Amino acid sequence: MKKLGGKSFKFSGSMLPYQKPPPALTGDKQSKEFILTMVFAHTLHYNGVKITKIEVNEDDSHGKPDTIMNANGDEIGIQLTKISLNDPLRRINISERQTNEIFNLIPQDIDIPKPINVYIYLNSVNKNAIPKGNLKRKKKLVELIASKIEEERKNIFGDNPEFVGFAVEDSDLKKMASSITINPVNSGYFSPFYGKNGIHINYEFDVHDWDEDDLNKEIERIIKSKKGGTEDLLLIWADRFELLYQDEEVANVLREKFSRTSFKQIYFLTLFDRVDMFMGSWRIRKIK
């Protein structure tokens, strides 16, 4: 018998140290649309709707359905579209890049007997600002974190570990961070954040409120692109990470903007598009 999964599986059900998981929705456009329709049908099934067919429409041009579903004996054509907010995606990418640059500056010989989480916070007044982190400033930030670890070593790594929090006093460093907390990772647990040499960093700069103008532009794009569609049901979907977990706030804006469109039924599907959180993460709201 041929071995399954090659030499080793990339993922398993056990608790593994953090690494950024790949997306759950992979493949071409039609493959993703089929999976999303399956998720939608699964929710309908548990709401008493009898589903007997789900298939991809091979010809989805000129407003035709992307997928076709038979629900309670009626054949329903479904158009699918994704909401993508540019600003959160841009901020997430910048945050990841700056975090990686900080990791590369961490001394190789720093003594970390137990894993720790380091949270770097921005000034709440300017939470939507892009942090200004040149190389010199990042080095100073790493030096500050390293010195605080040494200063508070007994509290962080002792028999009764406790978190350490402090404000950033240096006026230059405040352009990158306003405060920092260092939390020991409890024995038997793994950090949810990427780490190096036992230090796991969560740079809070990418967590902020989405910009309403950005959302309105994206909704107008969807309305314009779906104008003239021949199907009754529109399924809008989004990655909950990209919406910064503000599903309900986005759903309320969708209800307002789509109230006068030609679609008879509109649903909003949100989920975590990553292999470790996809199953069971979806939420569906009726928009119209």
C-alpha positions in Angstrom: 0.0 0.0 0.0 1.3 3.5 -0.9 2.0 5.6 2.1 -0.5 8.5 2.5 0.7 12.1 3.0 4.3 11.6 1.9 7.0 11.3 4.6 5.0 13.1 7.2 1.8 15.0 7.6 2.0 18.8 7.7 -0.8 19.1 10.2 -2.4 16.9 12.9 -4.9 17.1 15.7 -2.3 17.5 18.4 -1.2 20.8 19.9 1.8 21.9 17.8 4.0 24.9 18.3 2.6 27.9 16.3 3.3 28.3 12.6 1.1 30.3 10.3 -1.4 27.8 8.8 -2.2 27.9 5.1 -5.7 28.9 3.9 -8.4 26.2 3.9 -9.9 27.5 0.7 -7.4 26.5 -2.0 -7.6 25.6 -5.6 -9.2 27.5 -8.5 -12.2 29.8 -8.3 -14.8 27.0 -8.9 -13.3 24.8 -6.2 -13.6 27.6 -3.6 -17.2 28.4 -4.7 -18.2 24.8 -4.4 -16.8 24.5 -0.8 -18.5 27.8 0.2 -21.8 26.6 -1.2 -21.4 23.4 0.7 -20.9 25.4 3.9 -24.0 27.4 3.1 -26.0 24.3 2.4 -24.8 22.7 5.6 -26.3 25.6 7.6 -29.5 25.5 5.6 -29.8 21.8 6.3 -29.7 22.4 10.1 -32.4 25.1 9.6 -34.8 22.5 8.1 -34.1 23.0 4.4 -33.8 19.8 2.4 -30.7 19.9 0.1 -30.6 17.3 -2.7 -28.0 18.8 -5.1 -25.0 21.1 -5.2 -23.0 21.6 -8.3 -20.7 24.2 -10.0 -22.1 26.0 -13.0 -19.5 25.5 -15.8 -20.7 28.7 -17.5 -20.9 31.5 -14.9 -20.4 34.3 -17.4 -22.7 37.4 -17.9 -24.4 37.2 -14.5 -25.2 33.5 -14.6 -24.9 31.5 -11.3 -21.6 30.4 -9.9 -23.2 27.3 -8.3 -26.6 25.6 -8.4 -28.4 24.1 -5.4 -31.7 22.2 -5.1 -33.4 23.3 -1.9 -36.8 21.9 -0.9 -37.4 20.8 -4.5 -36.5 24.2 -6.0 -33.4 24.7 -8.1 -31.6 27.9 -7.0 -28.8 29.6 -8.8 -26.3 31.3 -6.5 -23.8 34.1 -7.2 -20.8 34.3 -4.8 -18.6 37.3 -4.1 -16.0 38.1 -1.5 -15.6 41.3 0.5 -11.9 42.3 0.7 -11.1 45.4 2.7 -7.8 46.7 1.4 -6.7 48.7 4.6 -6.8 45.7 7.1 -5.0 43.5 4.6 -2.3 46.1 4.1 -1.9 46.6 7.8 -1.7 42.8 8.5 1.0 42.5 5.9 3.0 45.4 7.3 2.6 44.0 10.8 3.9 40.6 9.7 6.8 42.2 7.9 7.8 44.4 10.8 7.4 41.6 13.3 9.8 39.4 11.2 12.3 42.2 11.1 12.1 42.5 14.9 12.7 38.7 15.2 15.8 38.9 13.1 17.3 41.4 15.6 16.7 39.2 18.7 20.1 38.1 20.1 20.8 34.4 19.5 22.3 33.9 23.0 19.4 35.4 25.0 18.5 33.0 27.8 14.8 32.1 27.6 14.2 29.0 29.8 10.4 29.1 29.2 8.4 30.5 26.2 7.1 34.0 26.6 4.6 36.2 24.7 5.6 39.8 24.1 2.7 42.1 23.2 3.7 45.4 21.6 1.0 48.1 21.7 0.6 51.3 19.9 -0.7 54.6 21.4 -4.5 54.2 21.5 -5.0 57.8 20.3 -3.1 57.0 17.1 -4.2 53.3 16.7 -4.9 53.7 13.0 -1.5 55.2 12.3 1.2 53.1 10.6 4.1 52.7 13.1 7.4 54.2 12.0 9.9 51.5 12.5 13.3 52.0 10.9 16.2 49.6 11.6 17.7 51.8 14.3 14.4 52.1 16.1 13.7 48.4 15.9 17.1 47.7 17.4 16.3 50.0 20.3 13.0 48.2 20.8 14.6 44.8 20.9 17.2 46.1 23.4 14.5 47.5 25.6 12.6 44.2 25.6 15.8 42.2 26.3 16.8 44.5 29.2 13.3 44.2 30.7 13.5 40.4 30.5 16.8 40.4 32.4 15.5 42.9 34.9 12.3 40.9 35.6 13.7 37.4 35.1 12.6 36.1 38.6 9.1 37.3 38.0 8.8 36.0 34.5 10.5 32.6 34.9 10.2 32.0 38.6 8.1 29.4 40.4 5.1 31.7 40.3 5.4 33.4 36.9 3.6 36.6 36.4 3.2 39.0 33.5 5.2 42.2 33.3 3.9 45.4 31.8 5.5 48.7 31.2 5.1 52.0 29.3 7.6 53.0 26.7 9.2 56.2 27.9 11.6 56.9 25.0 10.0 59.6 22.7 11.6 58.1 19.6 10.5 54.5 20.4 6.9 55.8 21.0 6.7 56.0 17.2 6.7 52.2 17.3 5.1 51.3 20.6 3.4 52.9 23.6 3.6 50.0 26.0 4.8 46.4 26.2 3.7 43.4 28.2 5.6 40.2 28.7 3.5 37.1 29.6 5.0 33.7 30.5 3.4 30.8 28.5 1.8 28.4 30.9 3.5 25.0 31.2 1.9 22.5 28.8 0.6 25.2 26.5 1.9 26.7 23.2 1.9 30.3 22.2 -0.7 31.3 19.5 1.9 33.7 18.0 5.0 33.1 15.8 8.1 32.8 17.9 11.9 32.6 17.7 14.3 31.5 20.5 11.4 31.2 22.9 10.1 34.7 22.3 6.7 35.0 20.7 5.6 38.5 19.5 2.1 39.9 18.9 2.4 43.4 17.3 -1.0 44.9 18.0 -0.7 47.5 15.2 -2.9 45.5 12.8 -5.8 45.4 15.2 -7.9 48.6 14.6 -11.3 49.6 13.4 -11.9 49.1 9.7 -12.4 52.2 7.6 -16.0 52.8 6.6 -15.0 54.5 3.4 -13.0 51.4 2.5 -16.0 49.2 3.2 -18.4 51.5 1.2 -16.2 51.4 -1.8 -16.0 47.6 -1.7 -19.8 47.3 -1.4 -20.3 49.7 -4.4 -17.8 47.5 -6.4 -19.9 44.4 -5.6 -23.2 46.1 -6.4 -21.8 47.3 -9.7 -20.2 44.0 -10.6 -23.4 42.0 -9.8 -25.8 44.5 -11.5 -27.8 42.6 -14.1 -27.3 39.3 -12.5 -30.0 36.8 -13.4 -30.1 34.8 -10.1 -32.2 35.5 -7.0 -29.6 34.6 -4.4 -26.3 36.4 -3.6 -23.9 34.8 -1.2 -21.3 37.3 0.1 -18.4 35.9 2.1 -15.4 37.2 4.0 -12.5 36.0 6.1 -13.3 37.0 9.7 -9.6 37.8 10.3 -9.7 40.4 7.4 -12.8 42.0 8.9 -11.0 42.2 12.3 -13.8 40.1 13.8 -16.4 42.8 13.3 -18.8 40.6 11.3 -22.0 42.1 12.8 -20.9 45.7 12.1 -20.2 44.9 8.5 -23.5 42.9 8.2 -25.4 46.0 9.3 -23.8 48.1 6.6 -24.6 45.4 4.1 -28.2 45.4 5.1 -28.4 49.1 4.5 -26.6 49.2 1.2 -28.2 46.1 -0.3 -31.8 46.9 0.7 -32.6 48.3 -2.7 -30.8 45.8 -5.0 -32.5 43.4 -7.3 -31.5 40.3 -5.5 -34.4 38.7 -3.6 -32.2 36.9 -1.1 -28.8 37.9 0.2 -26.7 36.1 2.8 -23.4 37.0 4.5 -21.0 34.1 5.2 -18.0 34.7 7.4 -15.3 32.2 8.4 -11.7 31.8 9.3 -9.9 30.8 6.1 -7.1 28.7 7.7 -6.9 24.9 8.1 -6.8 24.9 11.9 -9.9 27.0 12.4 -12.1 26.6 9.3 -14.3 23.8 10.5 -17.1 25.2 12.5 -15.9 28.8 12.3 -18.5 29.9 9.8 -21.4 32.3 10.6 -24.2 33.1 8.2 -26.4 36.2 8.5 -29.5 37.0 6.4 -29.0 40.4 4.8 -32.1 40.6 2.7 
